[in-house]
């Protein structure tokens, strides 16, 4: 018996070494995947005339470091600080228009709105504007963007333009490889809004980078939730009215849905925090659940929709500031499936076996738990599952738990072997 215990302890200690490796491997699997990186390149420009006195600037172009075949991406144009030579006669905004040549794709070019400018400002802070690049079907290697002239002006006086040009001999381009990248990132897009309110004369151009996560287990007749999170583009934030109006610290976000009859939108409410007159209205730092219920099964197609701020009612249908989408045709779409509601079947009790033998029989009593037929709840479920679950492959936490248990067993085996050795 002593030898048997000794052999068992030796084997258990060996297993301990293996378990250490298991824990290490599980830890690697449990680590989050690295975030998608962005590629940025600087381009030098020479500027002349117009409302700005800068004679040279460096403009940065940013894009994902890789995009998926058949998907588009956002090109961000980073404009440096500008010195004002001729002050505007009234409050206005910066207007920027970048010409570009795109190989392997097409760009939705045109005038973009920058930060707000007052009559007393002497400079414009660094800002950025965004252009949507659509990858041409069949492009499988890369998309190349060659920037051209950049025109800068006040929205209140578009006839006075500062024109910035790259060197005529330059061949510099920003290359975006076609690979396994995720474009804007998982369910992300930059939405351009026109915000009006509280007065009809109060208008602002706002850009919000919207991150949306689709539900993974939507069912007919049960409430589902689309996760929504927004982040302003620098220089394109929404500001509270300066005087005369106050708004409640609420934001109401929407998504438009098509593809399933009767399902047109989802909405959710979040808190902006304290709102100060003339200051930026902050967006929620956590995700908002945009909720709705489908009456039929199918595939729903989703796009970011309007955003409202403040309300005279609890439902948000009388907003103080209403922001409507201006670049709907450029936005990416997302899909999720709505399945039929399922119920758990009622299990049948196991049949009692018959015994025709004349020998005495032992009777064993078994308790069978019968699950009644599940009824559909009249109260919709809030929220939706968003994790990948089993579809995401092995979970590192399972390896960690298993390895930890093996190490405990190995330690016990080592103590037993040491005790037996001491006793001789």
C-alpha positions as CSV (number, residue, x, y, z in Angstrom):
1,X,0.0,0.0,0.0
2,X,2.9,2.3,0.8
3,X,4.4,1.8,-2.7
4,X,1.0,2.4,-4.3
5,X,0.7,5.7,-2.5
6,X,4.2,6.7,-3.5
7,X,3.5,6.0,-7.2
8,X,0.3,7.9,-7.0
9,X,2.1,10.9,-5.5
10,X,4.8,10.8,-8.1
11,X,2.2,10.8,-10.9
12,X,0.3,13.6,-9.4
13,X,3.4,15.8,-9.1
14,X,4.2,15.2,-12.8
15,X,0.6,16.3,-13.6
16,X,1.3,19.5,-11.7
17,X,4.0,20.5,-14.2
18,X,1.5,20.0,-17.0
19,X,-1.1,22.0,-15.2
20,X,1.2,24.9,-14.9
21,X,1.5,25.0,-18.7
22,X,-2.3,24.7,-19.0
23,X,-2.8,27.8,-16.8
24,X,-0.3,29.7,-18.9
25,X,-2.0,28.7,-22.1
26,X,-5.4,29.6,-20.7
27,X,-4.1,33.0,-19.6
28,X,-3.1,33.7,-23.2
29,X,-6.5,32.7,-24.5
30,X,-8.2,34.9,-21.9
31,X,-6.3,38.1,-23.0
32,X,-8.4,40.5,-25.1
33,X,-7.6,40.9,-28.8
34,X,-5.6,44.0,-29.7
35,X,-7.6,47.0,-30.9
36,X,-7.6,47.9,-34.6
37,X,-4.8,50.4,-35.2
38,X,-4.9,53.5,-37.5
39,X,-2.5,54.6,-40.1
40,X,-1.6,58.3,-40.2
41,X,0.6,60.2,-42.6
42,X,1.5,63.9,-42.7
43,X,1.5,66.0,-45.9
44,X,3.1,69.5,-46.2
45,X,1.1,72.4,-47.8
46,X,1.9,75.9,-48.9
47,X,-1.0,78.4,-48.3
48,X,-1.9,81.8,-49.6
49,X,-4.5,84.6,-49.4
50,X,-7.9,84.3,-47.7
51,X,-8.9,84.9,-44.1
52,X,-5.9,82.9,-42.6
53,X,-2.3,84.1,-42.4
54,X,-0.6,80.7,-42.3
55,X,1.9,80.3,-45.2
56,X,2.5,76.6,-44.6
57,X,0.8,73.8,-42.7
58,X,1.1,70.1,-42.1
59,X,-2.1,68.1,-42.7
60,X,-2.4,64.6,-41.4
61,X,-4.5,61.9,-43.1
62,X,-5.7,59.0,-40.9
63,X,-7.4,55.8,-41.9
64,X,-7.6,52.2,-40.6
65,X,-4.3,50.2,-41.1
66,X,-6.3,47.6,-42.9
67,X,-9.8,47.1,-44.3
68,X,-11.9,44.1,-45.3
69,X,-12.5,43.3,-49.0
70,X,-15.7,45.1,-50.1
71,X,-16.0,47.5,-47.2
72,X,-15.5,51.2,-47.0
73,X,-13.7,53.3,-44.4
74,X,-13.5,56.8,-43.0
75,X,-10.6,59.1,-44.0
76,X,-9.9,61.7,-41.3
77,X,-8.3,65.0,-42.3
78,X,-6.4,66.5,-39.4
79,X,-6.2,70.3,-39.8
80,X,-3.7,72.1,-37.6
81,X,-4.3,75.4,-35.7
82,X,-4.9,78.3,-38.0
83,X,-4.1,82.0,-37.4
84,X,-6.9,84.4,-38.4
85,X,-5.8,87.4,-40.5
86,X,-9.3,88.9,-41.2
87,X,-11.9,88.5,-38.4
88,X,-15.4,87.4,-39.3
89,X,-18.1,90.0,-38.9
90,X,-20.4,87.6,-37.1
91,X,-20.1,84.2,-35.4
92,X,-19.5,81.5,-37.9
93,X,-17.8,78.1,-38.6
94,X,-14.7,76.9,-40.4
95,X,-15.3,75.3,-43.8
96,X,-12.8,72.9,-45.3
97,X,-12.8,71.2,-48.7
98,X,-10.1,68.7,-49.6
99,X,-9.6,67.5,-53.2
100,X,-8.2,64.0,-53.5
101,X,-7.4,61.3,-56.0
102,X,-8.4,57.8,-54.8
103,X,-7.0,54.7,-56.5
104,X,-9.0,51.6,-55.8
105,X,-12.0,53.5,-54.4
106,X,-14.1,56.6,-54.6
107,X,-14.4,59.5,-52.1
108,X,-17.5,61.5,-51.1
109,X,-15.7,64.8,-51.4
110,X,-17.2,68.3,-50.8
111,X,-17.3,71.0,-48.2
112,X,-17.1,69.9,-44.5
113,X,-17.9,72.0,-41.5
114,X,-15.2,72.6,-38.8
115,X,-15.3,74.2,-35.4
116,X,-17.2,77.3,-34.5
117,X,-15.5,80.8,-34.6
118,X,-16.4,84.0,-32.8
119,X,-15.7,87.5,-33.9
120,X,-13.0,88.0,-31.3
121,X,-10.9,84.9,-31.9
122,X,-7.4,85.3,-33.2
123,X,-6.9,81.6,-34.1
124,X,-8.8,78.4,-34.8
125,X,-7.9,75.4,-32.7
126,X,-6.7,72.2,-34.4
127,X,-9.7,70.2,-35.8
128,X,-10.6,67.4,-38.1
129,X,-13.1,66.6,-40.8
130,X,-14.1,63.1,-42.2
131,X,-14.6,61.8,-45.7
132,X,-16.1,58.4,-46.6
133,X,-14.1,56.3,-48.9
134,X,-15.9,53.5,-50.8
135,X,-13.7,50.6,-51.9
136,X,-14.2,49.6,-55.5
137,X,-15.6,46.1,-56.0
138,X,-12.8,43.7,-56.9
139,X,-10.1,45.7,-55.2
140,X,-8.0,43.2,-53.3
141,X,-4.6,44.8,-52.7
142,X,-4.8,48.4,-51.4
143,X,-6.6,51.7,-51.7
144,X,-4.3,54.8,-52.3
145,X,-5.3,58.3,-51.4
146,X,-3.4,61.2,-52.9
147,X,-4.5,64.6,-51.3
148,X,-4.9,67.6,-53.5
149,X,-5.7,71.3,-52.8
150,X,-7.2,72.1,-49.4
151,X,-9.5,75.2,-49.3
152,X,-10.3,76.9,-46.0
153,X,-12.9,79.6,-45.5
154,X,-15.5,81.1,-43.1
155,X,-19.0,79.8,-43.7
156,X,-20.2,83.4,-43.4
157,X,-17.9,84.6,-46.3
158,X,-17.2,81.7,-48.7
159,X,-15.8,84.1,-51.3
160,X,-12.7,84.7,-49.3
161,X,-10.7,81.4,-49.4
162,X,-7.2,80.4,-48.2
163,X,-5.9,77.8,-50.7
164,X,-3.3,75.4,-49.5
165,X,-1.5,73.3,-52.1
166,X,0.9,70.3,-51.8
167,X,4.2,70.4,-53.8
168,X,3.5,69.9,-57.5
169,X,6.1,67.2,-57.8
170,X,5.0,65.1,-54.8
171,X,3.9,61.6,-55.3
172,X,3.1,60.9,-51.7
173,X,0.0,58.9,-51.0
174,X,-1.7,57.2,-48.0
175,X,-2.0,53.5,-48.7
176,X,-4.7,51.4,-46.9
177,X,-4.1,47.7,-47.4
178,X,-7.0,45.3,-48.1
179,X,-6.7,42.6,-45.6
180,X,-8.5,41.4,-42.5
181,X,-9.0,44.8,-40.9
182,X,-12.5,45.9,-39.7
183,X,-12.8,49.2,-41.5
184,X,-14.1,51.7,-39.0
185,X,-14.0,49.0,-36.3
186,X,-16.8,46.7,-35.1
187,X,-20.1,48.4,-35.8
188,X,-18.7,51.9,-35.9
189,X,-19.4,54.9,-38.1
190,X,-19.1,58.7,-38.1
191,X,-22.6,60.3,-38.3
192,X,-23.0,63.9,-39.4
193,X,-25.9,65.7,-37.7
194,X,-27.7,69.0,-38.2
195,X,-28.9,70.0,-34.7
196,X,-31.7,72.5,-34.2
197,X,-32.9,74.0,-30.9
198,X,-34.0,75.1,-28.5
199,X,-35.0,78.0,-30.8
200,X,-35.5,77.2,-34.5
201,X,-32.7,79.7,-35.3
202,X,-30.2,77.8,-33.2
203,X,-28.4,75.4,-35.5
204,X,-25.2,73.5,-35.1
205,X,-23.2,71.0,-37.2
206,X,-22.2,68.0,-35.0
207,X,-20.3,64.8,-35.7
208,X,-20.6,61.7,-33.5
209,X,-18.7,58.5,-33.9
210,X,-21.3,55.9,-33.2
211,X,-20.4,52.4,-31.9
212,X,-23.3,49.9,-32.3
213,X,-23.4,46.2,-31.1
214,X,-26.1,44.0,-32.5
215,X,-28.1,41.6,-30.4
216,X,-27.3,37.9,-30.8
217,X,-30.5,36.2,-29.5
218,X,-33.4,38.4,-30.6
219,X,-36.8,36.5,-30.5
220,X,-40.2,37.3,-31.8
221,X,-42.4,38.9,-29.1
222,X,-39.4,39.5,-26.8
223,X,-37.7,42.8,-26.3
224,X,-34.2,43.1,-27.7
225,X,-31.5,45.8,-27.3
226,X,-29.0,47.3,-29.6
227,X,-26.0,48.7,-27.8
228,X,-25.2,52.4,-28.7
229,X,-22.2,54.5,-27.7
230,X,-21.3,57.9,-29.1
231,X,-18.1,60.0,-29.1
232,X,-17.8,63.5,-30.6
233,X,-15.4,64.3,-33.4
234,X,-12.9,66.9,-32.1
235,X,-14.2,70.4,-32.9
236,X,-17.7,69.2,-33.8
237,X,-19.3,68.9,-30.4
238,X,-22.8,70.0,-29.5
239,X,-22.9,73.1,-27.2
240,X,-25.7,74.1,-24.9
241,X,-27.5,77.4,-25.5
242,X,-25.7,80.4,-24.0
243,X,-28.7,82.3,-22.6
244,X,-32.4,82.2,-22.2
245,X,-32.9,78.4,-22.5
246,X,-32.1,75.4,-20.3
247,X,-32.4,71.7,-21.2
248,X,-32.7,68.6,-19.1
249,X,-29.7,66.4,-18.9
250,X,-31.0,63.6,-21.1
251,X,-30.0,62.2,-24.5
252,X,-32.3,60.0,-26.6
253,X,-30.6,57.9,-29.3
254,X,-32.3,56.1,-32.2
255,X,-31.6,53.5,-34.7
256,X,-33.5,52.9,-37.9
257,X,-34.5,49.3,-38.8
258,X,-35.8,47.7,-42.0
259,X,-36.3,44.2,-43.3
260,X,-39.0,43.1,-40.8
261,X,-42.6,44.2,-41.2
262,X,-43.7,46.7,-38.5
263,X,-40.1,47.0,-37.1
264,X,-38.9,50.5,-38.0
265,X,-36.8,51.8,-35.1
266,X,-35.3,51.3,-31.7
267,X,-34.7,54.0,-29.1
268,X,-32.9,54.4,-25.7
269,X,-32.3,57.0,-23.1
270,X,-29.1,58.1,-21.4
271,X,-27.8,60.9,-19.1
272,X,-25.6,63.7,-20.3
273,X,-24.6,64.8,-16.8
274,X,-24.7,68.5,-15.8
275,X,-25.4,70.9,-18.7
276,X,-23.7,74.4,-18.5
277,X,-24.8,77.2,-20.7
278,X,-22.4,77.7,-23.7
279,X,-20.5,74.5,-22.9
280,X,-20.2,71.1,-24.6
281,X,-23.1,68.8,-23.8
282,X,-21.3,65.6,-22.8
283,X,-22.3,62.2,-24.2
284,X,-22.8,59.2,-21.9
285,X,-19.6,57.2,-21.3
286,X,-21.4,53.9,-21.1
287,X,-23.5,52.1,-23.7
288,X,-27.2,52.9,-24.1
289,X,-29.7,50.1,-24.8
290,X,-31.8,50.9,-27.9
291,X,-34.9,48.7,-27.3
292,X,-37.7,47.4,-29.5
293,X,-39.7,44.3,-30.1
294,X,-40.2,42.4,-33.4
295,X,-43.6,40.8,-34.3
296,X,-42.1,38.6,-37.0
297,X,-39.0,36.6,-37.6
298,X,-36.4,37.6,-40.2
299,X,-33.3,39.7,-40.7
300,X,-33.2,43.3,-39.6
301,X,-31.0,45.9,-41.2
302,X,-29.8,48.7,-38.9
303,X,-28.4,52.2,-39.3
304,X,-27.6,54.9,-36.8
305,X,-30.5,57.5,-36.7
306,X,-31.3,60.8,-35.0
307,X,-30.2,61.9,-31.6
308,X,-32.2,64.2,-29.4
309,X,-31.2,66.2,-26.2
310,X,-33.5,67.3,-23.4
311,X,-37.2,66.7,-23.3
312,X,-40.5,68.1,-21.8
313,X,-41.7,64.5,-21.5
314,X,-40.4,61.2,-20.2
315,X,-40.5,59.6,-23.6
316,X,-38.3,62.2,-25.3
317,X,-40.9,63.0,-28.0
318,X,-40.6,66.7,-27.4
319,X,-36.8,67.3,-27.5
320,X,-35.2,70.7,-26.8
321,X,-32.5,70.0,-29.4
322,X,-33.1,67.6,-32.3
323,X,-30.3,66.3,-34.4
324,X,-31.0,64.7,-37.7
325,X,-28.6,62.6,-39.9
326,X,-27.1,64.4,-42.9
327,X,-25.0,61.6,-44.4
328,X,-27.4,58.7,-44.3
329,X,-26.4,57.4,-47.7
330,X,-22.8,57.1,-46.5
331,X,-23.4,55.1,-43.4
332,X,-22.6,51.5,-43.0
333,X,-25.5,49.1,-42.3
334,X,-25.6,46.2,-39.9
335,X,-27.8,43.2,-39.6
336,X,-29.1,40.8,-37.0
337,X,-31.5,37.8,-37.0
338,X,-34.8,37.7,-35.2
339,X,-35.8,34.1,-34.5
340,X,-39.1,32.5,-33.6
341,X,-39.9,32.3,-29.9
342,X,-39.0,28.9,-28.4
343,X,-40.5,26.9,-25.6
344,X,-39.1,24.0,-23.6
345,X,-40.7,20.6,-24.4
346,X,-42.3,18.7,-21.6
347,X,-40.3,15.6,-20.8
348,X,-42.0,12.2,-20.5
349,X,-41.5,10.1,-17.4
350,X,-39.4,7.0,-18.0
351,X,-41.5,3.8,-18.5
352,X,-41.5,1.3,-15.6
353,X,-39.7,-1.9,-16.7
354,X,-41.7,-5.1,-16.3
355,X,-40.2,-8.2,-14.7
356,X,-41.8,-11.6,-15.3
357,X,-39.2,-13.5,-13.4
358,X,-40.6,-15.5,-10.4
359,X,-37.6,-14.3,-8.4
360,X,-38.2,-11.5,-5.8
361,X,-37.4,-8.1,-7.2
362,X,-36.0,-5.1,-5.6
363,X,-38.0,-2.0,-6.1
364,X,-36.0,1.3,-6.5
365,X,-37.9,4.6,-6.1
366,X,-36.9,7.4,-8.6
367,X,-38.0,10.9,-8.4
368,X,-38.7,12.3,-11.9
369,X,-38.9,16.1,-12.2
370,X,-41.3,17.1,-14.9
371,X,-40.7,20.6,-16.4
372,X,-44.1,22.2,-17.4
373,X,-44.5,23.7,-20.8
374,X,-43.0,27.2,-20.7
375,X,-45.4,30.0,-21.2
376,X,-44.5,33.2,-23.1
377,X,-43.9,36.0,-20.6
378,X,-46.2,39.0,-20.9
379,X,-43.4,41.3,-19.6
380,X,-40.7,41.9,-22.3
381,X,-37.1,41.1,-21.4
382,X,-34.8,44.1,-21.2
383,X,-31.4,43.9,-22.8
384,X,-29.9,41.4,-25.1
385,X,-27.0,39.0,-25.1
386,X,-24.0,40.5,-26.8
387,X,-21.2,38.0,-26.0
388,X,-19.9,35.5,-28.5
389,X,-20.3,32.5,-26.2
390,X,-19.5,29.1,-27.6
391,X,-19.2,30.6,-31.1
392,X,-16.0,32.4,-30.1
393,X,-14.0,29.2,-29.6
394,X,-12.4,27.9,-26.4
395,X,-12.6,30.1,-23.3
396,X,-9.3,30.6,-21.5
397,X,-11.0,30.7,-18.1
398,X,-11.8,26.9,-18.5
399,X,-8.1,26.2,-18.9
400,X,-7.3,28.3,-15.9
401,X,-9.8,26.6,-13.6
402,X,-8.7,23.1,-14.7
403,X,-5.0,23.9,-14.3
404,X,-5.6,25.4,-10.9
405,X,-7.3,22.2,-9.7
406,X,-4.5,20.0,-11.0
407,X,-1.9,22.1,-9.2
408,X,-3.8,21.7,-5.9
409,X,-3.8,17.9,-6.5
410,X,-0.1,17.9,-7.3
411,X,0.7,19.8,-4.1
412,X,-1.3,17.2,-2.1
413,X,0.6,14.4,-3.8
414,X,3.9,16.0,-3.0
415,X,3.0,16.2,0.7
416,X,2.0,12.6,0.8
417,X,5.3,11.5,-0.9
418,X,7.3,13.6,1.5
419,X,5.6,12.1,4.5
420,X,6.1,8.6,3.3
421,X,9.8,9.3,2.6
422,X,10.4,10.7,6.1
423,X,8.7,7.7,7.7
424,X,10.9,5.4,5.6
